[in-house]
Amino acid sequence: EVQLVQSGAEVKKPGESLKISCKGSGYSFTSYWIGWVRQMPGKGLEWMGIIYPGDSDTRYSPSFQGQVTISADKSISTAYLQWSSLKASDTAMYYCARLDSYSGYVVYWGQGTLVTVSS
Amino acid sequence: QSALTQPASVSGSPGQSITISCTGTSSDVGGYNYVSWYQQHPGKAPKLMIYEVSNRPSGVSNRFSGSKSGNTASLTISGLQAEDEADYYCSSYTSSSTLGYVFGTGTKVTVL
């Protein structure tokens, strides 16, 4: 059974750093792109970036380039999303997703990680 | 890369059919048959309803169908049911962004 299991909810202060994770199981982790999707409170879905764990090829949305870092450790089948200095506007639910083909559709989603940034 | 344009809300009575549009450009919706649709209930992760314009994943009701004409893709829900009340998002491959993918603005479907 394919599963993407994300790390738990986080409460952080502005300026702090954070790294959240997404562990894949039940499939060849190095053979599928993994994407990160942001959903701010009451708002829509936004693609942040994608990574191919097989060779760490990473692509970012222009809106998120330089704001976050996406990485993966294929030895433990885990993808990461990290911030070096959080802002209140980073408060959101973050989903990881496995892209099932070049067309980019997603069958498997993580359960979501809620990040709250507040002083 | 701007989000694809969807109506903010669509409503219908039980049993009726509704259609949600997703308008892009020739660089995304119009240029590729790579449009997918997702349903999201409050507090839940999105669920794939249609992929590659008109294909339905296993387990998705045949009341959901997808199509495309020019730069606009559409999701039709026939025989509307109370459980269909949710947010719906389209997504497309795009050649306008280094990322390669873009979501629509989202549509709230209300069952009257």
gemmi code that builds the backbone of each chain (N, CA, C; Angstrom):
import gemmi

chains = {
    "A": [
        ("GLU", (0.851, -1.199, 0.000), (0.000, 0.000, 0.000), (0.890, 1.254, 0.000)),
        ("VAL", (0.632, 2.136, -0.956), (1.391, 3.386, -1.022), (0.944, 4.313, 0.097)),
        ("GLN", (1.902, 4.863, 0.812), (1.590, 5.823, 1.871), (2.614, 6.955, 1.866)),
        ("LEU", (2.138, 8.140, 2.145), (2.990, 9.294, 2.421), (2.616, 9.766, 3.815)),
        ("VAL", (3.553, 9.690, 4.750), (3.273, 10.060, 6.130), (4.111, 11.280, 6.497)),
        ("GLN", (3.422, 12.354, 6.850), (4.088, 13.613, 7.154), (4.325, 13.768, 8.643)),
        ("SER", (5.276, 14.611, 8.978), (5.577, 14.913, 10.365), (4.445, 15.748, 10.969)),
        ("GLY", (4.461, 15.848, 12.280), (3.353, 16.459, 13.000), (3.324, 17.983, 12.968)),
        ("ALA", (2.228, 18.504, 13.496), (2.007, 19.943, 13.518), (3.123, 20.658, 14.282)),
        ("GLU", (3.402, 21.877, 13.837), (4.470, 22.675, 14.426), (3.945, 24.059, 14.794)),
        ("VAL", (4.400, 24.573, 15.933), (4.137, 25.952, 16.335), (5.488, 26.618, 16.527)),
        ("LYS", (5.724, 27.667, 15.756), (7.029, 28.324, 15.767), (6.858, 29.834, 15.894)),
        ("LYS", (7.956, 30.492, 16.237), (7.977, 31.959, 16.296), (8.603, 32.511, 15.032)),
        ("PRO", (8.231, 33.735, 14.669), (8.859, 34.366, 13.500), (10.368, 34.381, 13.656)),
        ("GLY", (11.068, 34.105, 12.557), (12.521, 34.096, 12.569), (13.122, 32.725, 12.846)),
        ("GLU", (12.341, 31.803, 13.377), (12.858, 30.460, 13.655), (12.961, 29.645, 12.366)),
        ("SER", (13.747, 28.593, 12.422), (13.878, 27.687, 11.287), (12.996, 26.462, 11.512)),
        ("LEU", (12.708, 25.755, 10.411), (11.844, 24.583, 10.506), (12.110, 23.662, 9.318)),
        ("LYS", (12.030, 22.365, 9.582), (12.131, 21.363, 8.522), (11.032, 20.331, 8.770)),
        ("ILE", (10.124, 20.176, 7.830), (9.074, 19.161, 7.951), (9.349, 18.040, 6.967)),
        ("SER", (8.807, 16.866, 7.254), (9.156, 15.704, 6.463), (7.957, 14.964, 5.898)),
        ("CYS", (8.237, 14.120, 4.923), (7.226, 13.314, 4.236), (7.879, 11.979, 3.895)),
        ("LYS", (7.470, 10.905, 4.578), (8.091, 9.597, 4.356), (7.222, 8.732, 3.466)),
        ("GLY", (7.786, 8.281, 2.374), (7.069, 7.428, 1.442), (7.314, 5.960, 1.726)),
        ("SER", (6.292, 5.147, 1.478), (6.433, 3.701, 1.637), (5.494, 2.993, 0.682)),
        ("GLY", (5.794, 1.728, 0.412), (4.930, 0.934, -0.447), (5.194, 1.095, -1.930)),
        ("TYR", (6.235, 1.816, -2.286), (6.587, 1.993, -3.699), (8.073, 2.373, -3.793)),
        ("SER", (8.590, 2.426, -5.028), (9.974, 2.814, -5.242), (10.102, 4.326, -5.114)),
        ("PHE", (10.623, 4.775, -3.966), (10.658, 6.211, -3.646), (11.454, 7.010, -4.671)),
        ("THR", (12.460, 6.370, -5.265), (13.332, 7.100, -6.188), (12.762, 7.230, -7.589)),
        ("SER", (11.579, 6.662, -7.829), (11.033, 6.619, -9.190), (9.892, 7.600, -9.460)),
        ("TYR", (9.500, 8.360, -8.481), (8.388, 9.294, -8.641), (8.767, 10.672, -8.091)),
        ("TRP", (8.320, 11.724, -8.792), (8.474, 13.071, -8.270), (7.592, 13.227, -7.021)),
        ("ILE", (8.093, 13.962, -6.037), (7.334, 14.351, -4.855), (7.176, 15.859, -4.891)),
        ("GLY", (5.956, 16.338, -4.656), (5.708, 17.766, -4.642), (5.251, 18.241, -3.273)),
        ("TRP", (5.423, 19.530, -3.026), (4.896, 20.162, -1.815), (3.859, 21.198, -2.235)),
        ("VAL", (2.741, 21.195, -1.501), (1.606, 22.066, -1.802), (1.248, 22.856, -0.555)),
        ("ARG", (1.095, 24.156, -0.698), (0.697, 25.011, 0.427), (-0.792, 25.323, 0.339)),
        ("GLN", (-1.433, 25.355, 1.497), (-2.818, 25.825, 1.589), (-2.920, 26.726, 2.802)),
        ("MET", (-2.982, 28.012, 2.543), (-3.132, 28.980, 3.619), (-4.548, 28.916, 4.151)),
        ("PRO", (-4.774, 29.366, 5.382), (-6.114, 29.241, 5.982), (-7.213, 29.821, 5.104)),
        ("GLY", (-8.186, 28.990, 4.767), (-9.317, 29.445, 3.972), (-9.009, 29.722, 2.516)),
        ("LYS", (-7.838, 29.339, 2.057), (-7.411, 29.645, 0.678), (-7.208, 28.374, -0.141)),
        ("GLY", (-6.765, 28.577, -1.377), (-6.622, 27.478, -2.310), (-5.273, 26.773, -2.247)),
        ("LEU", (-5.130, 25.802, -3.135), (-3.906, 25.003, -3.216), (-2.867, 25.706, -4.091)),
        ("GLU", (-1.618, 25.624, -3.677), (-0.519, 26.229, -4.439), (0.643, 25.245, -4.525)),
        ("TRP", (1.100, 24.959, -5.756), (2.318, 24.175, -5.905), (3.505, 25.015, -5.452)),
        ("MET", (4.325, 24.430, -4.560), (5.519, 25.140, -4.107), (6.746, 24.689, -4.891)),
        ("GLY", (6.889, 23.378, -5.054), (8.044, 22.837, -5.744), (7.972, 21.326, -5.779)),
        ("ILE", (8.840, 20.752, -6.586), (8.870, 19.297, -6.723), (10.307, 18.811, -6.713)),
        ("ILE", (10.500, 17.549, -6.321), (11.826, 16.953, -6.300), (11.752, 15.524, -6.802)),
        ("TYR", (12.752, 15.113, -7.556), (12.865, 13.734, -7.999), (13.924, 13.071, -7.134)),
        ("PRO", (13.521, 12.244, -6.173), (14.493, 11.690, -5.223), (15.594, 10.847, -5.875)),
        ("GLY", (15.340, 10.350, -7.071), (16.350, 9.521, -7.717), (17.657, 10.250, -7.986)),
        ("ASP", (17.525, 11.556, -8.351), (18.731, 12.331, -8.632), (18.719, 13.712, -7.980)),
        ("SER", (17.707, 13.950, -7.138), (17.530, 15.219, -6.415), (17.271, 16.416, -7.331)),
        ("ASP", (16.872, 16.187, -8.569), (16.449, 17.286, -9.442), (15.290, 17.996, -8.753)),
        ("THR", (15.417, 19.311, -8.566), (14.425, 20.077, -7.810), (13.988, 21.285, -8.624)),
        ("ARG", (12.693, 21.554, -8.624), (12.134, 22.701, -9.342), (11.189, 23.448, -8.406)),
        ("TYR", (11.245, 24.764, -8.459), (10.442, 25.596, -7.581), (9.480, 26.475, -8.376)),
        ("SER", (8.343, 26.752, -7.781), (7.484, 27.809, -8.284), (8.207, 29.129, -8.076)),
        ("PRO", (8.106, 30.055, -9.023), (8.754, 31.363, -8.832), (8.335, 32.035, -7.528)),
        ("SER", (7.113, 31.766, -7.075), (6.608, 32.381, -5.840), (7.339, 31.887, -4.602)),
        ("PHE", (7.943, 30.715, -4.699), (8.579, 30.113, -3.527), (10.099, 29.978, -3.668)),
        ("GLN", (10.615, 30.248, -4.849), (12.066, 30.175, -5.058), (12.775, 31.098, -4.086)),
        ("GLY", (13.756, 30.568, -3.360), (14.494, 31.391, -2.415), (13.823, 31.520, -1.054)),
        ("GLN", (12.570, 31.109, -0.946), (11.847, 31.223, 0.313), (11.888, 29.916, 1.105)),
        ("VAL", (11.971, 28.804, 0.408), (12.013, 27.481, 1.037), (13.058, 26.626, 0.318)),
        ("THR", (13.402, 25.514, 0.966), (14.316, 24.544, 0.362), (13.668, 23.173, 0.415)),
        ("ILE", (13.639, 22.521, -0.729), (13.112, 21.159, -0.821), (14.282, 20.210, -1.011)),
        ("SER", (14.266, 19.114, -0.266), (15.337, 18.132, -0.363), (14.766, 16.738, -0.154)),
        ("ALA", (15.614, 15.730, -0.343), (15.173, 14.357, -0.136), (16.352, 13.498, 0.278)),
        ("ASP", (16.080, 12.515, 1.116), (17.077, 11.531, 1.513), (16.543, 10.177, 1.057)),
        ("LYS", (17.061, 9.703, -0.081), (16.506, 8.476, -0.638), (16.831, 7.255, 0.208)),
        ("SER", (17.860, 7.340, 1.057), (18.217, 6.203, 1.895), (17.139, 5.900, 2.929)),
        ("ILE", (16.331, 6.910, 3.251), (15.250, 6.701, 4.219), (13.893, 7.094, 3.618)),
        ("SER", (13.853, 7.209, 2.278), (12.592, 7.449, 1.558), (11.819, 8.647, 2.112)),
        ("THR", (12.524, 9.725, 2.344), (11.903, 10.892, 2.982), (12.243, 12.171, 2.227)),
        ("ALA", (11.201, 12.967, 2.002), (11.365, 14.289, 1.404), (11.164, 15.346, 2.493)),
        ("TYR", (11.776, 16.511, 2.270), (11.742, 17.567, 3.278), (11.371, 18.900, 2.648)),
        ("LEU", (10.789, 19.747, 3.500), (10.514, 21.140, 3.161), (11.029, 21.957, 4.332)),
        ("GLN", (11.905, 22.917, 4.044), (12.468, 23.664, 5.149), (12.497, 25.165, 4.918)),
        ("TRP", (12.451, 25.873, 6.036), (12.535, 27.322, 6.079), (13.707, 27.714, 6.972)),
        ("SER", (14.413, 28.748, 6.590), (15.517, 29.213, 7.438), (15.063, 30.308, 8.389)),
        ("SER", (14.014, 31.034, 8.004), (13.527, 32.115, 8.850), (12.027, 32.278, 8.597)),
        ("LEU", (11.220, 31.717, 9.461), (9.775, 31.715, 9.255), (9.165, 33.094, 9.440)),
        ("LYS", (8.069, 33.302, 8.703), (7.281, 34.522, 8.831), (5.857, 34.124, 9.215)),
        ("ALA", (5.125, 35.063, 9.760), (3.726, 34.782, 10.120), (2.932, 34.326, 8.889)),
        ("SER", (3.304, 34.839, 7.738), (2.597, 34.496, 6.502), (2.887, 33.064, 6.023)),
        ("ASP", (3.798, 32.370, 6.695), (4.054, 30.953, 6.377), (3.062, 30.033, 7.077)),
        ("THR", (2.205, 30.612, 7.923), (1.175, 29.821, 8.590), (0.254, 29.198, 7.547)),
        ("ALA", (0.198, 27.889, 7.528), (-0.560, 27.184, 6.500), (-0.524, 25.684, 6.763)),
        ("MET", (-1.352, 24.966, 5.999), (-1.250, 23.516, 5.926), (-0.350, 23.196, 4.730)),
        ("TYR", (0.553, 22.276, 4.928), (1.461, 21.864, 3.857), (1.258, 20.375, 3.573)),
        ("TYR", (1.011, 20.063, 2.310), (0.819, 18.677, 1.883), (1.982, 18.237, 1.003)),
        ("CYS", (2.433, 17.002, 1.188), (3.301, 16.413, 0.178), (2.435, 15.526, -0.717)),
        ("ALA", (2.898, 15.311, -1.935), (2.091, 14.594, -2.924), (3.007, 13.858, -3.889)),
        ("ARG", (2.624, 12.654, -4.263), (3.402, 11.895, -5.243), (2.815, 12.124, -6.634)),
        ("LEU", (3.611, 12.657, -7.544), (3.152, 12.896, -8.906), (3.223, 11.581, -9.680)),
        ("ASP", (2.091, 11.192, -10.255), (2.021, 9.859, -10.843), (2.477, 9.759, -12.284)),
        ("SER", (2.689, 10.868, -12.929), (3.245, 10.815, -14.272), (3.710, 12.208, -14.653)),
        ("TYR", (4.284, 12.315, -15.851), (4.732, 13.622, -16.329), (3.571, 14.609, -16.372)),
        ("SER", (2.354, 14.076, -16.516), (1.205, 14.980, -16.589), (0.911, 15.642, -15.251)),
        ("GLY", (1.494, 15.099, -14.184), (1.440, 15.790, -12.899), (0.261, 15.494, -12.011)),
        ("TYR", (-0.528, 14.482, -12.347), (-1.663, 14.233, -11.461), (-1.219, 13.478, -10.220)),
        ("VAL", (-1.990, 13.634, -9.149), (-1.617, 13.091, -7.843), (-2.706, 12.167, -7.322)),
        ("VAL", (-2.360, 10.918, -7.154), (-3.269, 9.970, -6.516), (-3.028, 9.949, -5.013)),
        ("TYR", (-1.739, 9.988, -4.643), (-1.388, 9.823, -3.230), (-0.910, 11.130, -2.619)),
        ("TRP", (-1.542, 11.480, -1.508), (-1.238, 12.694, -0.765), (-0.838, 12.326, 0.661)),
        ("GLY", (0.021, 13.151, 1.262), (0.246, 13.042, 2.687), (-0.959, 13.588, 3.431)),
        ("GLN", (-0.958, 13.393, 4.739), (-2.113, 13.834, 5.537), (-2.066, 15.326, 5.854)),
        ("GLY", (-0.944, 15.962, 5.536), (-0.816, 17.388, 5.793), (-0.083, 17.676, 7.092)),
        ("THR", (0.692, 18.744, 7.097), (1.373, 19.241, 8.301), (0.957, 20.691, 8.493)),
        ("LEU", (0.350, 20.985, 9.626), (-0.062, 22.357, 9.929), (1.098, 23.082, 10.582)),
        ("VAL", (1.502, 24.172, 9.969), (2.565, 25.018, 10.512), (1.943, 26.336, 10.949)),
        ("THR", (2.123, 26.662, 12.205), (1.612, 27.920, 12.770), (2.803, 28.748, 13.222)),
        ("VAL", (2.882, 29.960, 12.691), (3.965, 30.876, 13.047), (3.355, 32.085, 13.746)),
        ("SER", (3.676, 32.219, 15.011), (3.070, 33.295, 15.801), (4.000, 33.703, 16.927)),
        ("SER", (4.047, 35.005, 17.169), (4.868, 35.495, 18.266), (4.136, 35.374, 19.610)),
    ],
    "B": [
        ("GLN", (3.779, 32.693, -12.935), (2.694, 31.847, -13.429), (1.430, 32.081, -12.605)),
        ("SER", (0.396, 32.623, -13.221), (-0.856, 32.880, -12.498), (-1.673, 31.608, -12.390)),
        ("ALA", (-2.493, 31.560, -11.351), (-3.382, 30.420, -11.164), (-4.400, 30.361, -12.298)),
        ("LEU", (-4.850, 29.160, -12.604), (-5.925, 28.983, -13.577), (-7.201, 29.558, -12.977)),
        ("THR", (-8.096, 30.053, -13.822), (-9.291, 30.746, -13.337), (-10.488, 29.809, -13.232)),
        ("GLN", (-11.043, 29.734, -12.043), (-12.274, 28.966, -11.785), (-13.314, 29.895, -11.168)),
        ("PRO", (-14.598, 29.584, -11.340), (-15.622, 30.371, -10.633), (-15.501, 30.117, -9.136)),
        ("ALA", (-15.759, 31.148, -8.348), (-15.603, 31.002, -6.899), (-16.606, 30.013, -6.313)),
        ("SER", (-17.802, 29.999, -6.883), (-18.822, 29.100, -6.345), (-19.774, 28.641, -7.436)),
        ("VAL", (-20.284, 27.443, -7.245), (-21.314, 26.867, -8.111), (-22.267, 26.109, -7.193)),
        ("SER", (-23.543, 26.205, -7.481), (-24.511, 25.488, -6.645), (-25.546, 24.772, -7.504)),
        ("GLY", (-26.158, 23.782, -6.906), (-27.198, 23.037, -7.589), (-28.012, 22.223, -6.610)),
        ("SER", (-29.180, 21.819, -7.038), (-30.050, 20.996, -6.202), (-29.717, 19.527, -6.376)),
        ("PRO", (-30.056, 18.712, -5.406), (-29.801, 17.265, -5.548), (-30.411, 16.725, -6.832)),
        ("GLY", (-29.629, 15.911, -7.538), (-30.087, 15.317, -8.782), (-29.751, 16.118, -10.026)),
        ("GLN", (-29.467, 17.394, -9.840), (-29.116, 18.230, -10.989), (-27.679, 17.975, -11.433)),
        ("SER", (-27.322, 18.568, -12.579), (-25.940, 18.538, -13.059), (-25.346, 19.932, -12.956)),
        ("ILE", (-24.084, 19.994, -12.605), (-23.383, 21.267, -12.582), (-22.056, 21.107, -13.327)),
        ("THR", (-21.531, 22.230, -13.809), (-20.255, 22.217, -14.510), (-19.357, 23.310, -13.952)),
        ("ILE", (-18.119, 22.951, -13.673), (-17.113, 23.876, -13.168), (-16.081, 24.092, -14.270)),
        ("SER", (-15.808, 25.340, -14.569), (-14.838, 25.641, -15.622), (-13.463, 25.957, -15.037)),
        ("CYS", (-12.469, 25.797, -15.874), (-11.064, 26.032, -15.486), (-10.384, 26.627, -16.711)),
        ("THR", (-10.142, 27.930, -16.666), (-9.638, 28.628, -17.843), (-8.165, 28.995, -17.691)),
        ("GLY", (-7.412, 28.647, -18.697), (-5.997, 28.951, -18.704), (-5.587, 29.575, -20.021)),
        ("THR", (-4.436, 29.157, -20.515), (-3.905, 29.690, -21.765), (-3.383, 28.543, -22.631)),
        ("SER", (-2.841, 28.912, -23.771), (-2.269, 27.902, -24.651), (-0.978, 27.312, -24.099)),
        ("SER", (-0.445, 27.940, -23.034), (0.767, 27.427, -22.396), (0.463, 26.375, -21.334)),
        ("ASP", (-0.806, 26.234, -21.006), (-1.156, 25.235, -20.000), (-2.356, 24.404, -20.456)),
        ("VAL", (-3.548, 24.793, -20.044), (-4.749, 23.993, -20.351), (-4.882, 23.723, -21.846)),
        ("GLY", (-4.730, 24.752, -22.646), (-4.952, 24.608, -24.077), (-3.871, 23.852, -24.824)),
        ("GLY", (-2.691, 23.788, -24.231), (-1.572, 23.211, -24.959), (-1.287, 21.754, -24.676)),
        ("TYR", (-1.888, 21.241, -23.635), (-1.589, 19.867, -23.196), (-2.846, 19.196, -22.658)),
        ("ASN", (-2.916, 17.892, -22.813), (-4.029, 17.140, -22.225), (-3.628, 16.636, -20.840)),
        ("TYR", (-3.154, 17.566, -20.030), (-2.629, 17.237, -18.709), (-3.385, 17.989, -17.618)),
        ("VAL", (-4.705, 18.000, -17.712), (-5.538, 18.658, -16.703), (-6.080, 17.607, -15.750)),
        ("SER", (-5.988, 17.884, -14.464), (-6.553, 17.001, -13.447), (-7.477, 17.810, -12.537)),
        ("TRP", (-8.368, 17.110, -11.872), (-9.342, 17.737, -10.976), (-9.306, 17.056, -9.621)),
        ("TYR", (-9.425, 17.875, -8.558), (-9.373, 17.378, -7.197), (-10.579, 17.872, -6.404)),
        ("GLN", (-11.060, 17.015, -5.524), (-12.127, 17.344, -4.586), (-11.494, 17.441, -3.204)),
        ("GLN", (-11.878, 18.472, -2.454), (-11.350, 18.602, -1.099), (-12.477, 18.937, -0.127)),
        ("HIS", (-12.706, 18.052, 0.818), (-13.647, 18.317, 1.897), (-12.904, 19.031, 3.016)),
        ("PRO", (-13.614, 19.798, 3.847), (-12.962, 20.564, 4.916), (-12.101, 19.686, 5.817)),
        ("GLY", (-10.869, 20.134, 6.026), (-9.967, 19.425, 6.917), (-9.350, 18.165, 6.349)),
        ("LYS", (-9.596, 17.914, 5.057), (-9.080, 16.696, 4.434), (-8.094, 17.022, 3.322)),
        ("ALA", (-7.260, 16.031, 2.994), (-6.370, 16.184, 1.847), (-7.187, 16.107, 0.560)),
        ("PRO", (-6.705, 16.718, -0.509), (-7.413, 16.629, -1.792), (-7.514, 15.182, -2.272)),
        ("LYS", (-8.520, 14.930, -3.111), (-8.723, 13.606, -3.704), (-8.818, 13.762, -5.214)),
        ("LEU", (-8.075, 12.947, -5.943), (-8.091, 12.993, -7.405), (-9.425, 12.486, -7.934)),
        ("MET", (-10.062, 13.286, -8.802), (-11.351, 12.910, -9.378), (-11.239, 12.630, -10.884)),
        ("ILE", (-10.395, 13.383, -11.572), (-10.197, 13.242, -13.018), (-8.728, 13.514, -13.320)),
        ("TYR", (-8.139, 12.733, -14.214), (-6.777, 13.006, -14.648), (-6.685, 12.989, -16.173)),
        ("GLU", (-5.705, 13.727, -16.673), (-5.481, 13.839, -18.121), (-6.787, 14.134, -18.854)),
        ("VAL", (-7.434, 15.179, -18.401), (-8.646, 15.800, -18.961), (-9.927, 15.027, -18.666)),
        ("SER", (-9.926, 13.733, -18.979), (-11.206, 13.027, -18.940), (-11.154, 11.614, -18.364)),
        ("ASN", (-10.045, 11.244, -17.777), (-9.923, 9.890, -17.231), (-10.301, 9.865, -15.753)),
        ("ARG", (-11.068, 8.850, -15.392), (-11.532, 8.723, -14.015), (-10.746, 7.620, -13.305)),
        ("PRO", (-10.150, 7.946, -12.144), (-9.430, 6.889, -11.414), (-10.395, 5.819, -10.915)),
        ("SER", (-9.847, 4.662, -10.664), (-10.639, 3.584, -10.099), (-11.270, 4.038, -8.778)),
        ("GLY", (-12.562, 3.755, -8.624), (-13.232, 4.091, -7.384), (-13.971, 5.422, -7.396)),
        ("VAL", (-13.719, 6.252, -8.386), (-14.433, 7.533, -8.492), (-15.737, 7.312, -9.254)),
        ("SER", (-16.807, 7.865, -8.729), (-18.128, 7.686, -9.320), (-18.169, 8.177, -10.773)),
        ("ASN", (-18.912, 7.461, -11.602), (-19.050, 7.884, -13.003), (-19.968, 9.090, -13.155)),
        ("ARG", (-20.428, 9.652, -12.032), (-21.155, 10.927, -12.093), (-20.207, 12.092, -12.355)),
        ("PHE", (-18.918, 11.841, -12.208), (-17.906, 12.869, -12.454), (-17.287, 12.650, -13.838)),
        ("SER", (-17.262, 13.710, -14.640), (-16.659, 13.607, -15.960), (-15.917, 14.890, -16.296)),
        ("GLY", (-14.899, 14.763, -17.151), (-14.090, 15.912, -17.524), (-13.996, 16.069, -19.024)),
        ("SER", (-13.790, 17.314, -19.457), (-13.644, 17.601, -20.872), (-12.799, 18.861, -21.040)),
        ("LYS", (-12.485, 19.162, -22.299), (-11.686, 20.363, -22.575), (-12.050, 20.901, -23.946)),
        ("SER", (-12.097, 22.235, -24.031), (-12.291, 22.892, -25.308), (-11.419, 24.136, -25.331)),
        ("GLY", (-10.471, 24.161, -26.236), (-9.559, 25.301, -26.288), (-8.775, 25.444, -24.994)),
        ("ASN", (-8.805, 26.640, -24.434), (-8.063, 26.910, -23.203), (-8.880, 26.684, -21.930)),
        ("THR", (-10.060, 26.086, -22.060), (-10.930, 25.863, -20.904), (-11.237, 24.383, -20.715)),
        ("ALA", (-10.954, 23.912, -19.511), (-11.333, 22.551, -19.119), (-12.570, 22.627, -18.245)),
        ("SER", (-13.310, 21.545, -18.192), (-14.546, 21.528, -17.403), (-14.698, 20.226, -16.644)),
        ("LEU", (-15.264, 20.337, -15.453), (-15.637, 19.177, -14.643), (-17.149, 19.214, -14.498)),
        ("THR", (-17.802, 18.139, -14.871), (-19.251, 18.046, -14.735), (-19.586, 16.997, -13.683)),
        ("ILE", (-20.467, 17.393, -12.773), (-20.992, 16.462, -11.778), (-22.468, 16.271, -12.094)),
        ("SER", (-22.843, 15.063, -12.433), (-24.240, 14.782, -12.730), (-24.889, 14.083, -11.540)),
        ("GLY", (-26.203, 14.185, -11.436), (-26.904, 13.575, -10.314), (-26.341, 14.040, -8.984)),
        ("LEU", (-26.256, 15.349, -8.829), (-25.617, 15.970, -7.661), (-26.145, 15.357, -6.357)),
        ("GLN", (-25.199, 15.057, -5.457), (-25.557, 14.492, -4.155), (-24.964, 15.351, -3.046)),
        ("ALA", (-25.546, 15.234, -1.864), (-25.101, 16.041, -0.725), (-23.603, 15.872, -0.464)),
        ("GLU", (-23.101, 14.665, -0.670), (-21.684, 14.384, -0.394), (-20.743, 15.054, -1.395)),
        ("ASP", (-21.299, 15.595, -2.481), (-20.470, 16.289, -3.477), (-20.135, 17.705, -3.038)),
        ("GLU", (-20.773, 18.175, -1.971), (-20.486, 19.526, -1.486), (-19.059, 19.563, -0.960)),
        ("ALA", (-18.213, 20.369, -1.597), (-16.777, 20.407, -1.313), (-16.146, 21.497, -2.158)),
        ("ASP", (-14.855, 21.678, -1.979), (-14.087, 22.548, -2.865), (-13.473, 21.694, -3.972)),
        ("TYR", (-13.409, 22.278, -5.171), (-12.844, 21.572, -6.318), (-11.759, 22.426, -6.963)),
        ("TYR", (-10.643, 21.771, -7.288), (-9.510, 22.461, -7.892), (-9.093, 21.749, -9.175)),
        ("CYS", (-8.808, 22.537, -10.198), (-8.175, 21.963, -11.373), (-6.668, 22.190, -11.251)),
        ("SER", (-5.921, 21.422, -12.014), (-4.470, 21.571, -12.070), (-4.037, 21.232, -13.487)),
        ("SER", (-3.009, 21.883, -13.966), (-2.535, 21.627, -15.318), (-1.023, 21.683, -15.383)),
        ("TYR", (-0.474, 20.943, -16.322), (0.928, 21.133, -16.680), (1.020, 22.502, -17.341)),
        ("THR", (2.144, 23.198, -17.123), (2.349, 24.489, -17.769), (3.784, 24.614, -18.248)),
        ("SER", (3.950, 25.192, -19.416), (5.291, 25.449, -19.935), (5.775, 26.842, -19.546)),
        ("SER", (4.944, 27.576, -18.808), (5.274, 28.946, -18.426), (6.055, 29.047, -17.129)),
        ("SER", (6.274, 27.937, -16.485), (6.940, 27.954, -15.184), (7.987, 26.860, -15.118)),
        ("THR", (9.092, 27.140, -14.435), (10.119, 26.116, -14.268), (9.594, 24.942, -13.456)),
        ("LEU", (8.571, 25.211, -12.611), (7.985, 24.132, -11.814), (7.224, 23.168, -12.699)),
        ("GLY", (6.452, 23.717, -13.642), (5.738, 22.857, -14.579), (4.288, 22.573, -14.274)),
        ("TYR", (3.797, 23.012, -13.098), (2.411, 22.702, -12.752), (1.768, 23.908, -12.076)),
        ("VAL", (0.446, 24.048, -12.260), (-0.279, 25.155, -11.662), (-1.680, 24.686, -11.291)),
        ("PHE", (-2.184, 25.173, -10.139), (-3.547, 24.878, -9.715), (-4.495, 25.976, -10.175)),
        ("GLY", (-5.764, 25.647, -10.179), (-6.794, 26.643, -10.364), (-7.096, 27.348, -9.057)),
        ("THR", (-7.937, 28.375, -9.130), (-8.263, 29.196, -7.962), (-9.228, 28.505, -7.003)),
        ("GLY", (-9.876, 27.458, -7.458), (-10.777, 26.700, -6.596), (-12.223, 27.129, -6.721)),
        ("THR", (-13.135, 26.157, -6.604), (-14.576, 26.401, -6.686), (-15.282, 25.701, -5.540)),
        ("LYS", (-16.098, 26.448, -4.817), (-16.901, 25.881, -3.740), (-18.218, 25.394, -4.347)),
        ("VAL", (-18.476, 24.113, -4.247), (-19.740, 23.557, -4.731), (-20.691, 23.394, -3.546)),
        ("THR", (-21.860, 23.999, -3.692), (-22.892, 23.914, -2.654), (-24.084, 23.144, -3.190)),
        ("VAL", (-24.540, 22.170, -2.415), (-25.737, 21.409, -2.767), (-26.900, 22.004, -1.987)),
        ("LEU", (-27.834, 22.592, -2.721), (-28.925, 23.344, -2.097), (-29.922, 22.447, -1.374)),
    ],
}
model = gemmi.Model(1)
for chain_id, residues in chains.items():
    chain = gemmi.Chain(chain_id)
    for i, (resn, *xyz) in enumerate(residues, 1):
        res = gemmi.Residue()
        res.name, res.seqid = resn, gemmi.SeqId(i, " ")
        for name, pos in zip(("N", "CA", "C"), xyz):
            atom = gemmi.Atom()
            atom.name, atom.element = name, gemmi.Element(name[0])
            atom.pos, atom.b_iso = gemmi.Position(*pos), 0.0
            res.add_atom(atom)
        chain.add_residue(res)
    model.add_chain(chain)
structure = gemmi.Structure()
structure.add_model(model)
structure.setup_entities()
